[in-house]
Amino acid sequence: MASNSEIVANPANAWRLDAPKVEGWGRDVRPGTDKHFIVSVDTHMSPPVKLFHERMDEKYHHLLPRIEKREDGERYIVMPGARDERLIVADFEGDDLLRSTSGADLLSKDLDSGVITGLPRIADQDRDGVDAEVIFPNGAALLMWSSRNNEMVDAQARVWNDWAMEQCAPFLHRCNPTAAICTADIDLAVAEIERVAKLGYRILALPNKPIFGEHDVNDINYNLPVFDRMWAVIQDHDLAITYHVSTGRDPRAARGNGGAIINYVCHSLSPTIEPIVNMCASGVFERFPGLRAATIEADAGWVPWMMQKMDEAYLKHHFWVRPKMKNLPSEYYRSNCFASFGEDKAAMALVEEFGLEDNFMWANDYPHHEGSWPFSAQALYRTLGNGLREETRAKLLGLNAAKAFRFDVPERYRTQ
């Protein structure tokens, strides 16, 4: 296993190695030190390229994402529900190459005994100081919600859910996969939630929009009581809910100048606010107080603003607001919701001021380029700095994740 000191950062990534001096920390974040319990609540795992073709009924094969080579010589990803995307081949090297080739995990076995020995990602996370992780789909599996064919989406989700648990079942104490759910059909959703709970899942991945595509006020959404059957079964099985960015609609809504930035900020990150507001503003947490819901990879600096705006609307628009709730929307956020963050200094500047020490959770987004792996210690020094209380750091780095996602905290960390 290569150590972080043996991984060479490209010149363009030299900034990733910048690590300001931190003082007054009771525990560190680097592996091999007296460190905090650290959970990354956003990581990704790529299934084998042919997994869906091999495990899904042939009637769905023509609907699966595919690569086409056009007359212009360019290759495109083609899939129902989204515009074709030209494949841009990047010449990766160094740490960028390492990220692009990591996260495609298959169980390692002793060839002589057949005994399962590990997942390659465990060694990768060990060298980043990460004790446990929440795992989301990657590669073709990321596209499983990009269709309005509910039976097909459900079939894809079942394939991912079976395969991911096959990979992670021996390592659930540290590798916790999320079960994908087709929320466009509540009967299918409830049935699959019941099934994955029996498989050992503790975390669900719901798309930010229940029905894929652009906004349609006639579509069902998470604020409506029609979802109460789904919330009830989730609460009964003590499952956590996650809303990961770029799910439920095609985030590539802008093109041309600045398109990459516009799509990232406005059409990938920002829509992740909606499902949380849906739940906080509509009485979902009042009816189902045992639910836990987290936004993933959208960072957290916006949370205080969102809480203030929800309460402002509830109070100032009281003549329009239904239903009337026992508490303000922000109070339901505090008691039932979480947000992941990476390098988000705005969130760190506000977390203690707004009393959100119990709601934010760190992630390294392994192995994505927008994440911090394999230089997470440096990123944490930059992000957490010297202004936070030790108790707050411990919560943000792992203890909140243990509460939200039911990780056991190893004995050596319980003195925090």
DRENBA-895628 format. One record per residue (C-alpha): residue in three letters; x, y, z. Coordinates in nm, 2 decimals, always signed. Example, Ala and Ser with C-alpha at 12.3 -4.5 7.8 and 13.67 -1.06 7.14 Angstrom:
! DRENBA-895628
ALA|+1.23|-0.45|+0.78
SER|+1.37|-0.11|+0.71
! end
This chain:
! DRENBA-895628
MET|+0.00|+0.00|+0.00
ALA|+0.14|+0.33|-0.10
SER|+0.15|+0.60|+0.16
ASN|+0.04|+0.96|+0.08
SER|+0.40|+1.07|+0.08
GLU|+0.47|+0.84|-0.21
ILE|+0.18|+0.98|-0.42
VAL|+0.31|+1.26|-0.64
ALA|+0.07|+1.55|-0.71
ASN|+0.07|+1.70|-1.05
PRO|+0.20|+2.06|-1.08
ALA|-0.16|+2.17|-1.13
ASN|-0.26|+2.00|-0.81
ALA|+0.03|+2.14|-0.60
TRP|-0.22|+2.34|-0.40
ARG|-0.37|+2.02|-0.26
LEU|-0.05|+1.98|-0.06
ASP|-0.08|+2.32|+0.12
ALA|-0.14|+2.25|+0.48
PRO|-0.15|+2.55|+0.72
LYS|-0.02|+2.50|+1.07
VAL|-0.30|+2.42|+1.31
GLU|-0.27|+2.47|+1.69
GLY|-0.47|+2.35|+1.99
TRP|-0.61|+2.03|+1.83
GLY|-0.64|+1.75|+2.09
ARG|-0.64|+1.49|+1.81
ASP|-0.51|+1.49|+1.46
VAL|-0.65|+1.37|+1.13
ARG|-0.34|+1.20|+0.98
PRO|-0.32|+0.82|+0.97
GLY|-0.07|+0.69|+1.22
THR|-0.14|+0.96|+1.48
ASP|-0.37|+0.99|+1.78
LYS|-0.64|+1.09|+1.55
HIS|-1.02|+1.15|+1.55
PHE|-1.27|+0.89|+1.44
ILE|-1.32|+0.99|+1.07
VAL|-1.61|+0.89|+0.85
SER|-1.64|+1.00|+0.49
VAL|-2.01|+1.02|+0.42
ASP|-1.97|+1.05|+0.04
THR|-1.76|+0.80|-0.15
HIS|-1.83|+0.61|-0.48
MET|-1.80|+0.26|-0.61
SER|-1.80|+0.16|-0.97
PRO|-1.97|-0.17|-1.07
PRO|-1.83|-0.39|-1.35
VAL|-1.90|-0.24|-1.69
LYS|-2.13|-0.52|-1.80
LEU|-2.31|-0.57|-1.47
PHE|-2.65|-0.43|-1.58
HIS|-2.65|-0.62|-1.91
GLU|-2.56|-0.94|-1.73
ARG|-2.82|-0.91|-1.45
MET|-3.11|-0.72|-1.61
ASP|-3.38|-0.86|-1.83
GLU|-3.29|-0.82|-2.20
LYS|-3.61|-0.61|-2.26
TYR|-3.43|-0.33|-2.08
HIS|-3.09|-0.35|-2.26
HIS|-3.17|-0.10|-2.53
LEU|-3.26|+0.16|-2.26
LEU|-2.93|+0.13|-2.08
PRO|-2.66|+0.40|-2.13
ARG|-2.44|+0.32|-2.43
ILE|-2.15|+0.47|-2.61
GLU|-2.19|+0.56|-2.98
LYS|-1.92|+0.67|-3.23
ARG|-2.06|+0.93|-3.47
GLU|-1.96|+1.02|-3.82
ASP|-1.75|+1.31|-3.69
GLY|-1.53|+1.05|-3.51
GLU|-1.64|+1.16|-3.17
ARG|-1.79|+0.92|-2.91
TYR|-2.10|+1.01|-2.72
ILE|-2.28|+0.86|-2.41
VAL|-2.64|+0.81|-2.51
MET|-2.92|+0.74|-2.26
PRO|-3.29|+0.80|-2.24
GLY|-3.40|+1.11|-2.05
ALA|-3.08|+1.31|-2.10
ARG|-2.90|+1.48|-2.38
ASP|-2.62|+1.30|-2.55
GLU|-2.28|+1.38|-2.40
ARG|-1.96|+1.39|-2.59
LEU|-1.68|+1.19|-2.43
ILE|-1.38|+1.40|-2.37
VAL|-1.07|+1.19|-2.33
ALA|-0.83|+1.35|-2.07
ASP|-0.47|+1.26|-2.05
PHE|-0.45|+1.19|-1.68
GLU|-0.12|+1.15|-1.49
GLY|+0.00|+1.14|-1.13
ASP|-0.27|+1.19|-0.86
ASP|-0.53|+1.26|-1.13
LEU|-0.46|+0.92|-1.29
LEU|-0.49|+0.76|-0.95
ARG|-0.83|+0.91|-0.89
SER|-0.96|+0.81|-1.23
THR|-0.86|+0.44|-1.18
SER|-0.97|+0.40|-0.82
GLY|-1.30|+0.30|-0.67
ALA|-1.38|+0.01|-0.91
ASP|-1.39|-0.25|-0.63
LEU|-1.42|-0.62|-0.65
LEU|-1.38|-0.85|-0.35
SER|-1.03|-0.97|-0.29
LYS|-1.00|-1.34|-0.22
ASP|-0.72|-1.57|-0.11
LEU|-0.69|-1.79|-0.43
ASP|-0.60|-2.10|-0.23
SER|-0.86|-2.09|+0.04
GLY|-1.13|-1.87|-0.13
VAL|-1.15|-1.66|+0.19
ILE|-1.26|-1.30|+0.14
THR|-0.96|-1.08|+0.24
GLY|-1.08|-0.73|+0.16
LEU|-1.18|-0.45|-0.07
PRO|-0.91|-0.24|-0.24
ARG|-1.09|+0.07|-0.13
ILE|-1.02|-0.01|+0.24
ALA|-0.64|+0.03|+0.18
ASP|-0.71|+0.35|-0.01
GLN|-0.91|+0.50|+0.28
ASP|-0.67|+0.38|+0.54
ARG|-0.39|+0.59|+0.38
ASP|-0.63|+0.89|+0.39
GLY|-0.71|+0.84|+0.76
VAL|-1.07|+0.73|+0.70
ASP|-1.21|+0.48|+0.94
ALA|-1.55|+0.42|+0.77
GLU|-1.74|+0.54|+0.46
VAL|-2.09|+0.58|+0.30
ILE|-2.08|+0.45|-0.05
PHE|-2.28|+0.57|-0.35
PRO|-2.30|+0.45|-0.71
ASN|-2.04|+0.55|-0.96
GLY|-1.99|+0.50|-1.34
ALA|-2.29|+0.36|-1.52
ALA|-2.47|+0.31|-1.19
LEU|-2.49|+0.69|-1.14
LEU|-2.73|+0.71|-1.43
MET|-2.99|+0.47|-1.29
TRP|-3.24|+0.74|-1.22
SER|-3.22|+0.90|-1.57
SER|-3.54|+0.75|-1.71
ARG|-3.92|+0.78|-1.67
ASN|-3.95|+0.40|-1.72
ASN|-4.02|+0.31|-1.36
GLU|-3.99|-0.06|-1.40
MET|-3.65|-0.02|-1.57
VAL|-3.52|+0.22|-1.30
ASP|-3.64|-0.02|-1.03
ALA|-3.46|-0.31|-1.21
GLN|-3.14|-0.11|-1.23
ALA|-3.17|-0.02|-0.86
ARG|-3.22|-0.39|-0.76
VAL|-2.91|-0.49|-0.95
TRP|-2.70|-0.22|-0.79
ASN|-2.84|-0.30|-0.44
ASP|-2.77|-0.67|-0.48
TRP|-2.42|-0.62|-0.61
ALA|-2.31|-0.34|-0.37
MET|-2.42|-0.55|-0.07
GLU|-2.24|-0.86|-0.21
GLN|-1.92|-0.65|-0.22
CYS|-1.96|-0.48|+0.12
ALA|-2.14|-0.73|+0.34
PRO|-1.82|-0.86|+0.51
PHE|-1.71|-0.50|+0.58
LEU|-2.03|-0.32|+0.69
HIS|-1.85|-0.19|+1.00
ARG|-1.66|+0.05|+0.77
CYS|-1.80|+0.01|+0.41
ASN|-2.17|+0.11|+0.42
PRO|-2.34|+0.11|+0.08
THR|-2.65|+0.31|-0.01
ALA|-2.95|+0.13|-0.16
ALA|-3.10|+0.31|-0.47
ILE|-3.47|+0.35|-0.47
CYS|-3.71|+0.43|-0.76
THR|-3.93|+0.69|-0.59
ALA|-4.14|+0.77|-0.90
ASP|-4.36|+0.46|-0.82
ILE|-4.44|+0.44|-0.45
ASP|-4.54|+0.08|-0.46
LEU|-4.21|-0.02|-0.62
ALA|-4.02|+0.20|-0.37
VAL|-4.19|+0.05|-0.06
ALA|-4.13|-0.30|-0.19
GLU|-3.76|-0.24|-0.25
ILE|-3.71|-0.06|+0.08
GLU|-3.86|-0.37|+0.26
ARG|-3.63|-0.59|+0.06
VAL|-3.30|-0.40|+0.11
ALA|-3.37|-0.37|+0.48
LYS|-3.37|-0.75|+0.50
LEU|-3.04|-0.75|+0.30
GLY|-2.87|-0.54|+0.58
TYR|-2.88|-0.19|+0.43
ARG|-2.89|+0.10|+0.67
ILE|-2.89|+0.39|+0.42
LEU|-3.11|+0.47|+0.12
ALA|-3.03|+0.69|-0.18
LEU|-3.33|+0.88|-0.30
PRO|-3.31|+1.11|-0.61
ASN|-3.35|+1.48|-0.54
LYS|-3.66|+1.47|-0.76
PRO|-3.89|+1.17|-0.72
ILE|-3.97|+1.17|-1.10
PHE|-3.68|+1.23|-1.34
GLY|-3.68|+1.53|-1.56
GLU|-3.76|+1.90|-1.56
HIS|-4.00|+2.05|-1.30
ASP|-4.36|+1.97|-1.35
VAL|-4.60|+2.08|-1.07
ASN|-4.83|+1.79|-1.16
ASP|-4.55|+1.54|-1.06
ILE|-4.56|+1.39|-0.71
ASN|-4.30|+1.54|-0.48
TYR|-4.17|+1.47|-0.13
ASN|-4.38|+1.73|+0.04
LEU|-4.71|+1.55|-0.05
PRO|-4.88|+1.30|+0.18
VAL|-4.88|+1.04|-0.10
PHE|-4.53|+0.96|+0.03
ASP|-4.64|+0.88|+0.38
ARG|-4.64|+0.51|+0.31
MET|-4.28|+0.53|+0.21
TRP|-4.17|+0.75|+0.51
ALA|-4.35|+0.50|+0.74
VAL|-4.16|+0.20|+0.62
ILE|-3.83|+0.39|+0.63
GLN|-3.89|+0.49|+0.98
ASP|-4.00|+0.14|+1.08
HIS|-3.67|+0.00|+0.96
ASP|-3.46|+0.28|+1.11
LEU|-3.31|+0.36|+0.77
ALA|-3.13|+0.69|+0.69
ILE|-3.22|+0.89|+0.38
THR|-2.97|+1.06|+0.15
TYR|-3.01|+1.30|-0.14
HIS|-2.70|+1.30|-0.35
VAL|-2.63|+1.58|-0.60
SER|-2.71|+1.54|-0.97
THR|-2.99|+1.28|-0.92
GLY|-3.35|+1.32|-1.04
ARG|-3.28|+1.55|-1.34
ASP|-3.01|+1.61|-1.60
PRO|-2.77|+1.87|-1.44
ARG|-2.63|+1.97|-1.78
ALA|-2.89|+2.24|-1.84
ALA|-2.65|+2.51|-1.96
ARG|-2.40|+2.51|-2.25
GLY|-2.14|+2.74|-2.39
ASN|-1.95|+3.00|-2.20
GLY|-1.93|+2.92|-1.83
GLY|-2.14|+2.61|-1.88
ALA|-1.93|+2.38|-1.66
ILE|-1.95|+2.63|-1.37
ILE|-2.32|+2.71|-1.43
ASN|-2.41|+2.34|-1.44
TYR|-2.21|+2.26|-1.13
VAL|-2.34|+2.54|-0.91
CYS|-2.69|+2.59|-1.04
HIS|-2.80|+2.26|-1.18
SER|-2.61|+2.01|-0.97
LEU|-2.55|+2.15|-0.62
SER|-2.84|+2.39|-0.57
PRO|-3.13|+2.15|-0.65
THR|-3.02|+1.94|-0.36
ILE|-3.18|+2.20|-0.13
GLU|-3.53|+2.12|-0.25
PRO|-3.60|+1.78|-0.11
ILE|-3.48|+1.89|+0.24
VAL|-3.71|+2.20|+0.23
ASN|-3.99|+1.97|+0.10
MET|-3.96|+1.76|+0.42
CYS|-3.90|+2.04|+0.67
ALA|-4.18|+2.26|+0.54
SER|-4.46|+2.01|+0.49
GLY|-4.48|+1.84|+0.83
VAL|-4.30|+1.51|+0.72
PHE|-4.07|+1.52|+1.03
GLU|-4.37|+1.61|+1.25
ARG|-4.56|+1.30|+1.14
PHE|-4.24|+1.08|+1.12
PRO|-4.00|+1.21|+1.39
GLY|-3.77|+0.91|+1.36
LEU|-3.66|+1.00|+1.00
ARG|-3.31|+1.11|+0.93
ALA|-3.22|+1.28|+0.60
ALA|-2.89|+1.41|+0.46
THR|-2.79|+1.61|+0.16
ILE|-2.47|+1.47|+0.01
GLU|-2.19|+1.65|-0.19
ALA|-2.38|+1.99|-0.19
ASP|-2.17|+2.13|+0.09
ALA|-2.33|+2.31|+0.38
GLY|-2.26|+2.68|+0.38
TRP|-2.61|+2.74|+0.25
VAL|-2.78|+2.57|+0.54
PRO|-2.81|+2.87|+0.78
TRP|-2.95|+3.08|+0.50
MET|-3.20|+2.81|+0.41
MET|-3.31|+2.77|+0.77
GLN|-3.37|+3.15|+0.80
LYS|-3.56|+3.17|+0.47
MET|-3.78|+2.87|+0.56
ASP|-3.88|+3.03|+0.89
GLU|-3.93|+3.37|+0.73
ALA|-4.17|+3.23|+0.48
TYR|-4.35|+3.03|+0.75
LEU|-4.41|+3.34|+0.96
LYS|-4.46|+3.61|+0.70
HIS|-4.67|+3.41|+0.46
HIS|-4.87|+3.25|+0.74
PHE|-5.19|+3.31|+0.55
TRP|-5.07|+3.08|+0.27
VAL|-4.88|+2.82|+0.46
ARG|-5.02|+2.47|+0.50
PRO|-5.00|+2.27|+0.71
LYS|-4.95|+2.46|+1.04
MET|-4.68|+2.28|+1.23
LYS|-4.59|+2.26|+1.60
ASN|-4.23|+2.39|+1.53
LEU|-4.07|+2.62|+1.28
PRO|-3.92|+2.45|+0.97
SER|-3.56|+2.52|+1.09
GLU|-3.63|+2.32|+1.41
TYR|-3.71|+2.01|+1.21
TYR|-3.38|+2.06|+1.02
ARG|-3.19|+2.07|+1.35
SER|-3.36|+1.76|+1.49
ASN|-3.37|+1.54|+1.17
CYS|-3.13|+1.66|+0.90
PHE|-2.76|+1.66|+0.81
ALA|-2.54|+1.80|+0.53
SER|-2.21|+1.68|+0.41
PHE|-1.92|+1.92|+0.34
GLY|-1.58|+1.90|+0.18
GLU|-1.37|+2.21|+0.15
ASP|-1.64|+2.45|+0.26
LYS|-1.50|+2.74|+0.47
ALA|-1.83|+2.92|+0.47
ALA|-1.99|+2.62|+0.65
MET|-1.71|+2.62|+0.91
ALA|-1.74|+2.99|+0.97
LEU|-2.11|+2.95|+1.05
VAL|-2.14|+2.60|+1.21
GLU|-2.09|+2.71|+1.57
GLU|-2.25|+3.05|+1.53
PHE|-2.58|+2.89|+1.41
GLY|-2.56|+2.59|+1.65
LEU|-2.52|+2.33|+1.37
GLU|-2.24|+2.13|+1.53
ASP|-2.47|+1.82|+1.53
ASN|-2.58|+1.85|+1.17
PHE|-2.27|+1.88|+0.95
MET|-2.06|+1.58|+0.83
TRP|-1.73|+1.56|+0.64
ALA|-1.66|+1.37|+0.32
ASN|-1.36|+1.31|+0.09
ASP|-1.57|+1.21|-0.21
TYR|-1.34|+0.92|-0.29
PRO|-1.22|+0.89|-0.57
HIS|-1.37|+1.19|-0.75
HIS|-1.15|+1.47|-0.86
GLU|-1.36|+1.73|-0.68
GLY|-1.29|+1.55|-0.36
SER|-0.99|+1.56|-0.13
TRP|-0.86|+1.20|-0.15
PRO|-0.57|+1.11|-0.12
PHE|-0.47|+1.44|+0.05
SER|-0.75|+1.48|+0.29
ALA|-0.54|+1.57|+0.59
GLN|-0.41|+1.88|+0.42
ALA|-0.77|+1.97|+0.31
LEU|-0.89|+1.93|+0.66
TYR|-0.62|+2.15|+0.80
ARG|-0.72|+2.42|+0.54
THR|-1.09|+2.38|+0.61
LEU|-1.12|+2.33|+0.98
GLY|-0.83|+2.56|+1.08
ASN|-0.80|+2.69|+1.43
GLY|-1.13|+2.84|+1.51
LEU|-1.34|+2.54|+1.61
ARG|-1.39|+2.37|+1.94
GLU|-1.24|+2.02|+1.98
GLU|-1.58|+1.88|+2.04
THR|-1.71|+2.03|+1.72
ARG|-1.42|+1.88|+1.52
ALA|-1.49|+1.54|+1.66
LYS|-1.86|+1.56|+1.56
LEU|-1.80|+1.69|+1.21
LEU|-1.53|+1.43|+1.13
GLY|-1.71|+1.12|+1.24
LEU|-1.94|+1.13|+1.54
ASN|-2.23|+1.29|+1.36
ALA|-2.20|+1.03|+1.08
ALA|-2.21|+0.76|+1.34
LYS|-2.54|+0.90|+1.47
ALA|-2.69|+0.96|+1.13
PHE|-2.59|+0.63|+0.97
ARG|-2.55|+0.40|+1.27
PHE|-2.18|+0.33|+1.26
ASP|-2.03|+0.18|+1.57
VAL|-1.75|+0.40|+1.71
PRO|-1.45|+0.19|+1.79
GLU|-1.35|+0.18|+2.16
ARG|-1.03|+0.37|+2.11
TYR|-1.23|+0.68|+1.99
ARG|-1.50|+0.68|+2.26
THR|-1.31|+0.92|+2.49
GLN|-1.37|+1.21|+2.25
! end
